[in-house]
Amino acid sequence: AGTIQAGDFKLDSSMSTQKIIEVLSSGSDTGKVTLVEGLRVEEMAQVLNKELGIDEASFISKAKKYEGYLFPDTYSISRDATVDDIITLLRNNFDKKYSDDLQKKIKALGLTSAQGVVLASIVEREGRSDAVRTQIAGILLKRLKIGMGLNVDAAIQYAIGKQSDGSSAEGWWKRNLTHDDLKINSPYNTYLYQGLPPTPICNPSLSSLEAVSNANSSTPYLYYYHDSK
């Protein structure tokens, strides 16, 4: 009594009652991992390393090409899962969430499915609620349609990446951009280069994908603002 633990366990029919009790008392074979929306691959690697001991460099090397398509969620992951196993799990979840209906609505807006994910990743980092995300998606879509630069800070933050001083307060997303930051020569600098960035800048939530699918480019607004919190 008091020793059996909650969790997921591997059992088989050959086990005795005593063996089953030993397994249920020894700890779960899986770990609960929560990957929140809006993380870039490097941040996901940090979470997986902390929770499961996954090698960060290995995960980043293999997962970077799937930026934007690793669905944020809470997962039960086997402690002996490989990097490839985890990437497949996250990718499959994304494919389920990014439904044919969602993609159809996004294509009706004049975007490809891939462009929809890029825009959703920007909306994820720029918006803080479902209603705001839909408004921002409409404004950004309007900017795209009229040939105006997107001018979004989040894409520059992605290009800058980890702060050189390793400041934990700054992390992977520089909080206060300078005028010089807005001039960096990067295809992710939407102040200098028109159109969408070449790839997603984070892994967006279903809410942001839906915000893009519901975007209204006939909005009367071209700008939005929010506080610094």
C-alpha atoms as a printed R data frame, in Angstrom:
    type eleno elety resid chain resno       x       y       z
1   ATOM     1    CA   ALA     A     1   0.000   0.000   0.000
2   ATOM     2    CA   GLY     A     2   1.231   3.464  -0.869
3   ATOM     3    CA   THR     A     3   3.967   2.281  -3.223
4   ATOM     4    CA   ILE     A     4   2.043   1.837  -6.487
5   ATOM     5    CA   GLN     A     5   2.578   4.830  -8.764
6   ATOM     6    CA   ALA     A     6   0.426   6.480 -11.389
7   ATOM     7    CA   GLY     A     7   1.575   6.400 -14.987
8   ATOM     8    CA   ASP     A     8   1.958   4.166 -18.012
9   ATOM     9    CA   PHE     A     9   3.611   0.752 -17.634
10  ATOM    10    CA   LYS     A    10   4.579  -2.177 -19.829
11  ATOM    11    CA   LEU     A    11   3.062  -5.438 -18.592
12  ATOM    12    CA   ASP     A    12   2.665  -8.871 -20.144
13  ATOM    13    CA   SER     A    13   0.636 -11.975 -19.409
14  ATOM    14    CA   SER     A    14   3.627 -13.951 -18.174
15  ATOM    15    CA   MET     A    15   4.144 -11.680 -15.166
16  ATOM    16    CA   SER     A    16   3.279 -12.926 -11.704
17  ATOM    17    CA   THR     A    17   1.252 -10.811  -9.317
18  ATOM    18    CA   GLN     A    18   4.423 -10.008  -7.391
19  ATOM    19    CA   LYS     A    19   6.230  -8.932 -10.576
20  ATOM    20    CA   ILE     A    20   3.326  -6.696 -11.583
21  ATOM    21    CA   ILE     A    21   3.408  -5.045  -8.156
22  ATOM    22    CA   GLU     A    22   7.155  -4.485  -8.532
23  ATOM    23    CA   VAL     A    23   6.701  -2.875 -11.951
24  ATOM    24    CA   LEU     A    24   3.842  -0.652 -10.779
25  ATOM    25    CA   SER     A    25   5.957   0.432  -7.821
26  ATOM    26    CA   SER     A    26   9.139   1.171  -9.755
27  ATOM    27    CA   GLY     A    27   7.996   4.198 -11.747
28  ATOM    28    CA   SER     A    28   6.336   4.871 -15.071
29  ATOM    29    CA   ASP     A    29   7.905   3.954 -18.395
30  ATOM    30    CA   THR     A    30   6.668   7.251 -19.833
31  ATOM    31    CA   GLY     A    31   7.092  10.911 -19.052
32  ATOM    32    CA   LYS     A    32   4.536  13.691 -19.382
33  ATOM    33    CA   VAL     A    33   5.929  16.480 -21.518
34  ATOM    34    CA   THR     A    34   4.141  19.753 -22.219
35  ATOM    35    CA   LEU     A    35   5.304  21.719 -25.240
36  ATOM    36    CA   VAL     A    36   3.504  25.051 -25.143
37  ATOM    37    CA   GLU     A    37   2.458  26.919 -28.250
38  ATOM    38    CA   GLY     A    38   4.859  29.368 -29.855
39  ATOM    39    CA   LEU     A    39   8.119  27.554 -29.068
40  ATOM    40    CA   ARG     A    40  10.844  27.315 -31.658
41  ATOM    41    CA   VAL     A    41  12.640  24.001 -32.152
42  ATOM    42    CA   GLU     A    42  15.543  25.004 -29.906
43  ATOM    43    CA   GLU     A    43  13.152  25.714 -27.026
44  ATOM    44    CA   MET     A    44  11.412  22.389 -27.548
45  ATOM    45    CA   ALA     A    45  14.815  20.723 -27.366
46  ATOM    46    CA   GLN     A    46  15.430  22.338 -23.981
47  ATOM    47    CA   VAL     A    47  12.109  21.038 -22.612
48  ATOM    48    CA   LEU     A    48  12.696  17.520 -23.932
49  ATOM    49    CA   ASN     A    49  16.200  17.474 -22.488
50  ATOM    50    CA   LYS     A    50  14.932  18.535 -19.070
51  ATOM    51    CA   GLU     A    51  11.996  16.108 -18.971
52  ATOM    52    CA   LEU     A    52  13.360  13.079 -20.843
53  ATOM    53    CA   GLY     A    53  17.099  13.597 -21.162
54  ATOM    54    CA   ILE     A    54  16.875  13.958 -24.951
55  ATOM    55    CA   ASP     A    55  20.090  15.313 -26.477
56  ATOM    56    CA   GLU     A    56  19.387  18.908 -27.497
57  ATOM    57    CA   ALA     A    57  21.804  19.085 -30.411
58  ATOM    58    CA   SER     A    58  20.505  15.847 -31.914
59  ATOM    59    CA   PHE     A    59  16.889  16.989 -31.670
60  ATOM    60    CA   ILE     A    60  17.639  20.405 -33.173
61  ATOM    61    CA   SER     A    61  19.630  18.852 -36.028
62  ATOM    62    CA   LYS     A    62  16.791  16.543 -37.025
63  ATOM    63    CA   ALA     A    63  13.768  18.689 -36.130
64  ATOM    64    CA   LYS     A    64  14.802  22.097 -37.467
65  ATOM    65    CA   LYS     A    65  13.522  21.329 -40.959
66  ATOM    66    CA   TYR     A    66  10.092  20.681 -39.422
67  ATOM    67    CA   GLU     A    67   9.850  24.069 -37.709
68  ATOM    68    CA   GLY     A    68   6.170  25.013 -37.640
69  ATOM    69    CA   TYR     A    69   4.949  21.426 -38.012
70  ATOM    70    CA   LEU     A    70   5.697  20.097 -34.501
71  ATOM    71    CA   PHE     A    71   2.381  20.449 -32.749
72  ATOM    72    CA   PRO     A    72   2.390  21.982 -29.257
73  ATOM    73    CA   ASP     A    73   0.550  19.730 -26.804
74  ATOM    74    CA   THR     A    74   0.958  17.566 -23.701
75  ATOM    75    CA   TYR     A    75   2.400  14.184 -24.598
76  ATOM    76    CA   SER     A    76   3.055  10.887 -22.840
77  ATOM    77    CA   ILE     A    77   6.408   9.847 -24.239
78  ATOM    78    CA   SER     A    78   8.275   6.645 -23.550
79  ATOM    79    CA   ARG     A    79  11.533   7.259 -21.723
80  ATOM    80    CA   ASP     A    80  13.353   5.149 -24.297
81  ATOM    81    CA   ALA     A    81  11.876   7.053 -27.259
82  ATOM    82    CA   THR     A    82  14.381   8.211 -29.862
83  ATOM    83    CA   VAL     A    83  14.573  11.675 -31.384
84  ATOM    84    CA   ASP     A    84  12.982  10.293 -34.551
85  ATOM    85    CA   ASP     A    85  10.145   8.766 -32.504
86  ATOM    86    CA   ILE     A    86   9.390  12.114 -30.871
87  ATOM    87    CA   ILE     A    87   9.512  14.052 -34.124
88  ATOM    88    CA   THR     A    88   7.131  11.557 -35.726
89  ATOM    89    CA   LEU     A    89   4.746  11.864 -32.763
90  ATOM    90    CA   LEU     A    90   4.662  15.664 -32.989
91  ATOM    91    CA   ARG     A    91   4.399  15.672 -36.784
92  ATOM    92    CA   ASN     A    92   1.524  13.178 -36.814
93  ATOM    93    CA   ASN     A    93  -0.357  15.270 -34.263
94  ATOM    94    CA   PHE     A    94   0.129  18.358 -36.422
95  ATOM    95    CA   ASP     A    95  -1.168  16.550 -39.499
96  ATOM    96    CA   LYS     A    96  -4.323  15.596 -37.583
97  ATOM    97    CA   LYS     A    97  -4.916  19.133 -36.336
98  ATOM    98    CA   TYR     A    98  -4.160  20.872 -39.645
99  ATOM    99    CA   SER     A    99  -7.219  19.338 -41.232
100 ATOM   100    CA   ASP     A   100  -8.262  19.345 -44.880
101 ATOM   101    CA   ASP     A   101 -11.075  21.775 -43.997
102 ATOM   102    CA   LEU     A   102  -8.638  24.228 -42.428
103 ATOM   103    CA   GLN     A   103  -6.307  24.001 -45.400
104 ATOM   104    CA   LYS     A   104  -9.211  24.472 -47.805
105 ATOM   105    CA   LYS     A   105 -10.246  27.678 -46.044
106 ATOM   106    CA   ILE     A   106  -6.677  28.957 -46.079
107 ATOM   107    CA   LYS     A   107  -6.281  28.218 -49.777
108 ATOM   108    CA   ALA     A   108  -9.494  30.152 -50.415
109 ATOM   109    CA   LEU     A   109  -7.682  33.203 -49.032
110 ATOM   110    CA   GLY     A   110  -5.045  32.911 -51.756
111 ATOM   111    CA   LEU     A   111  -2.424  31.209 -49.590
112 ATOM   112    CA   THR     A   112  -0.869  27.790 -49.964
113 ATOM   113    CA   SER     A   113  -1.049  25.348 -47.060
114 ATOM   114    CA   ALA     A   114   2.617  26.024 -46.306
115 ATOM   115    CA   GLN     A   115   2.108  29.797 -46.371
116 ATOM   116    CA   GLY     A   116  -0.781  29.336 -43.975
117 ATOM   117    CA   VAL     A   117   1.571  27.700 -41.462
118 ATOM   118    CA   VAL     A   118   4.142  30.493 -41.844
119 ATOM   119    CA   LEU     A   119   1.486  33.151 -41.249
120 ATOM   120    CA   ALA     A   120   0.045  31.199 -38.306
121 ATOM   121    CA   SER     A   121   3.495  31.052 -36.711
122 ATOM   122    CA   ILE     A   122   3.748  34.849 -36.916
123 ATOM   123    CA   VAL     A   123   0.235  35.291 -35.547
124 ATOM   124    CA   GLU     A   124   1.156  32.967 -32.659
125 ATOM   125    CA   ARG     A   125   4.030  35.190 -31.581
126 ATOM   126    CA   GLU     A   126   2.244  38.488 -32.249
127 ATOM   127    CA   GLY     A   127  -1.164  37.751 -30.667
128 ATOM   128    CA   ARG     A   128  -2.174  36.927 -27.105
129 ATOM   129    CA   SER     A   129  -5.766  35.729 -27.389
130 ATOM   130    CA   ASP     A   130  -8.016  34.009 -29.919
131 ATOM   131    CA   ALA     A   131  -9.878  37.211 -30.813
132 ATOM   132    CA   VAL     A   132  -6.692  39.238 -31.182
133 ATOM   133    CA   ARG     A   133  -5.040  36.542 -33.292
134 ATOM   134    CA   THR     A   134  -7.908  36.608 -35.777
135 ATOM   135    CA   GLN     A   135  -7.683  40.406 -36.022
136 ATOM   136    CA   ILE     A   136  -3.925  40.305 -36.506
137 ATOM   137    CA   ALA     A   137  -4.245  37.575 -39.131
138 ATOM   138    CA   GLY     A   138  -6.672  39.763 -41.081
139 ATOM   139    CA   ILE     A   139  -4.379  42.794 -40.889
140 ATOM   140    CA   LEU     A   140  -1.316  40.829 -41.981
141 ATOM   141    CA   LEU     A   141  -3.239  39.198 -44.822
142 ATOM   142    CA   LYS     A   142  -4.344  42.658 -45.975
143 ATOM   143    CA   ARG     A   143  -0.735  43.873 -45.911
144 ATOM   144    CA   LEU     A   144   0.264  40.898 -48.054
145 ATOM   145    CA   LYS     A   145  -2.499  41.533 -50.579
146 ATOM   146    CA   ILE     A   146  -1.713  45.233 -51.044
147 ATOM   147    CA   GLY     A   147   2.044  44.640 -51.292
148 ATOM   148    CA   MET     A   148   2.860  46.252 -47.971
149 ATOM   149    CA   GLY     A   149   5.668  44.875 -45.826
150 ATOM   150    CA   LEU     A   150   4.509  42.724 -42.927
151 ATOM   151    CA   ASN     A   151   6.782  44.665 -40.536
152 ATOM   152    CA   VAL     A   152   6.531  42.141 -37.698
153 ATOM   153    CA   ASP     A   153   8.993  42.131 -34.808
154 ATOM   154    CA   ALA     A   154   8.560  38.416 -34.097
155 ATOM   155    CA   ALA     A   155  10.252  37.413 -37.356
156 ATOM   156    CA   ILE     A   156  13.274  39.566 -36.506
157 ATOM   157    CA   GLN     A   157  13.364  38.029 -33.030
158 ATOM   158    CA   TYR     A   158  13.491  34.622 -34.702
159 ATOM   159    CA   ALA     A   159  16.379  35.720 -36.928
160 ATOM   160    CA   ILE     A   160  18.342  37.102 -33.965
161 ATOM   161    CA   GLY     A   161  17.816  33.957 -31.897
162 ATOM   162    CA   LYS     A   162  19.671  33.306 -28.650
163 ATOM   163    CA   GLN     A   163  21.186  36.398 -27.102
164 ATOM   164    CA   SER     A   164  24.955  36.499 -27.310
165 ATOM   165    CA   ASP     A   165  25.300  37.129 -23.589
166 ATOM   166    CA   GLY     A   166  23.236  34.003 -22.864
167 ATOM   167    CA   SER     A   167  20.850  36.034 -20.771
168 ATOM   168    CA   SER     A   168  18.087  33.818 -19.423
169 ATOM   169    CA   ALA     A   169  15.879  36.888 -19.195
170 ATOM   170    CA   GLU     A   170  16.111  37.353 -22.940
171 ATOM   171    CA   GLY     A   171  16.112  33.722 -23.998
172 ATOM   172    CA   TRP     A   172  15.400  33.021 -27.648
173 ATOM   173    CA   TRP     A   173  13.125  36.030 -28.216
174 ATOM   174    CA   LYS     A   174  14.767  39.403 -27.709
175 ATOM   175    CA   ARG     A   175  12.269  41.511 -25.796
176 ATOM   176    CA   ASN     A   176  13.230  45.051 -26.813
177 ATOM   177    CA   LEU     A   177  14.359  45.430 -30.413
178 ATOM   178    CA   THR     A   178  16.597  48.336 -31.388
179 ATOM   179    CA   HIS     A   179  16.635  50.386 -34.586
180 ATOM   180    CA   ASP     A   180  19.744  48.461 -35.626
181 ATOM   181    CA   ASP     A   181  17.867  45.174 -35.134
182 ATOM   182    CA   LEU     A   182  15.277  46.350 -37.646
183 ATOM   183    CA   LYS     A   183  18.032  46.726 -40.245
184 ATOM   184    CA   ILE     A   184  19.572  43.257 -40.050
185 ATOM   185    CA   ASN     A   185  19.996  41.635 -43.442
186 ATOM   186    CA   SER     A   186  17.898  38.494 -43.123
187 ATOM   187    CA   PRO     A   187  15.057  37.024 -45.194
188 ATOM   188    CA   TYR     A   188  13.160  36.983 -41.887
189 ATOM   189    CA   ASN     A   189  13.382  40.769 -41.657
190 ATOM   190    CA   THR     A   190   9.923  41.685 -42.921
191 ATOM   191    CA   TYR     A   191  10.796  45.374 -42.609
192 ATOM   192    CA   LEU     A   192  13.336  44.950 -45.409
193 ATOM   193    CA   TYR     A   193  11.878  42.077 -47.413
194 ATOM   194    CA   GLN     A   194   8.334  41.979 -48.688
195 ATOM   195    CA   GLY     A   195   6.110  38.958 -48.257
196 ATOM   196    CA   LEU     A   196   6.252  36.071 -45.826
197 ATOM   197    CA   PRO     A   197   9.474  34.753 -44.257
198 ATOM   198    CA   PRO     A   198  10.875  31.622 -45.931
199 ATOM   199    CA   THR     A   199   9.811  29.278 -43.109
200 ATOM   200    CA   PRO     A   200   7.646  29.321 -39.970
201 ATOM   201    CA   ILE     A   201   9.207  31.129 -37.000
202 ATOM   202    CA   CYS     A   202   7.719  28.885 -34.308
203 ATOM   203    CA   ASN     A   203   5.328  25.990 -33.843
204 ATOM   204    CA   PRO     A   204   1.815  27.466 -33.819
205 ATOM   205    CA   SER     A   205  -1.270  26.349 -31.931
206 ATOM   206    CA   LEU     A   206  -4.538  25.233 -33.470
207 ATOM   207    CA   SER     A   207  -5.921  28.625 -32.420
208 ATOM   208    CA   SER     A   208  -3.442  30.445 -34.655
209 ATOM   209    CA   LEU     A   209  -4.045  28.111 -37.600
210 ATOM   210    CA   GLU     A   210  -7.775  28.748 -37.194
211 ATOM   211    CA   ALA     A   211  -7.147  32.496 -36.907
212 ATOM   212    CA   VAL     A   212  -5.470  32.460 -40.321
213 ATOM   213    CA   SER     A   213  -8.285  30.373 -41.815
214 ATOM   214    CA   ASN     A   214 -10.786  32.937 -40.502
215 ATOM   215    CA   ALA     A   215  -8.743  36.001 -41.483
216 ATOM   216    CA   ASN     A   216 -10.663  38.854 -43.076
217 ATOM   217    CA   SER     A   217  -8.441  40.937 -45.337
218 ATOM   218    CA   SER     A   218 -11.239  43.481 -45.802
219 ATOM   219    CA   THR     A   219 -10.531  44.813 -42.306
220 ATOM   220    CA   PRO     A   220 -10.295  48.630 -42.315
221 ATOM   221    CA   TYR     A   221  -7.075  48.436 -40.294
222 ATOM   222    CA   LEU     A   222  -3.452  48.217 -41.377
223 ATOM   223    CA   TYR     A   223  -1.862  48.402 -37.927
224 ATOM   224    CA   TYR     A   224  -2.238  46.875 -34.491
225 ATOM   225    CA   TYR     A   225  -0.507  47.376 -31.176
226 ATOM   226    CA   HIS     A   226  -0.299  45.698 -27.799
227 ATOM   227    CA   ASP     A   227   1.357  46.401 -24.482
228 ATOM   228    CA   SER     A   228   4.786  45.120 -23.530
229 ATOM   229    CA   LYS     A   229   3.650  42.408 -21.088
